[in-house]
């Protein structure tokens, strides 16, 4: 195996480790890693299972999770019965545009503050910080995404961005 192949395999393992540290299953991270570096930029379930030396069941579970959170997407190829999976184009923007998540966190913190309204202010500190953080995110996210899209177009606009 050549050095580039070893480096790609190490990248896949590192992606699994990193995503696992952030609460996702190790296999989901490995699968994302494999899809980030595969040529062509998509793989079937069978190809993923073979490349990752994993069971189809573990690949299926990871696929469902990555599809649900919007990290990957399913592709159909004309004349083929199997599906392929790839990293969702512009995935980073999609992940950050989760306005509903911000709203859900704000609703949660408001109900927590309501439940704690008679408690000493010091007991409300964690909730107040959470509220402040998600209000800040709500205010800053549109500008952040505009700046990101501008940078993305400027630096990657010459590449096919699917």
Secondary structure, DSSP 8 states (H G I E B T S, - for coil): --HHHHHHHHHHHHHHHHHHHTTS-HHHHHHHHHHHH-SSS-EEHHHHHHHHT--HHHHHHHHHHHHHTTSEEEEE-TT-SSEEEEE-TTHHHHHHT-HHHHHHHHHHHHHHHHHTTTS-HHHHHHHHHHHHHHHHHHHHHHHHHHHHHHHHHHHHTTS---
